[in-house]
Amino acid sequence: VIKREELINRFQKVNDQLEQALSAIPYDKLDISDEVREQ
């Protein structure tokens, strides 16, 4: 059970870091349509 909790915590940390990194990228530079942005 401890290993599972450690894995979940590591995943959440990596997910948070990825979300922060992606949020720093301006959408207009990615050439993404408005429809996709809304998702």
RATAGI-V467582 format. One record per helix or strand. SS is the DSSP state (a for helix, b for strand). FROM is the first residue (numbers start at 0). LEN is the number of residues. If there is no record, write none. Layout:
BEGIN
ss = {SS:SS}
from = {FROM:FROM}
len = {LEN:LEN}
END
This chain:
BEGIN
ss = {a:a:a}
from = {1:26:33}
len = {22:3:5}
END
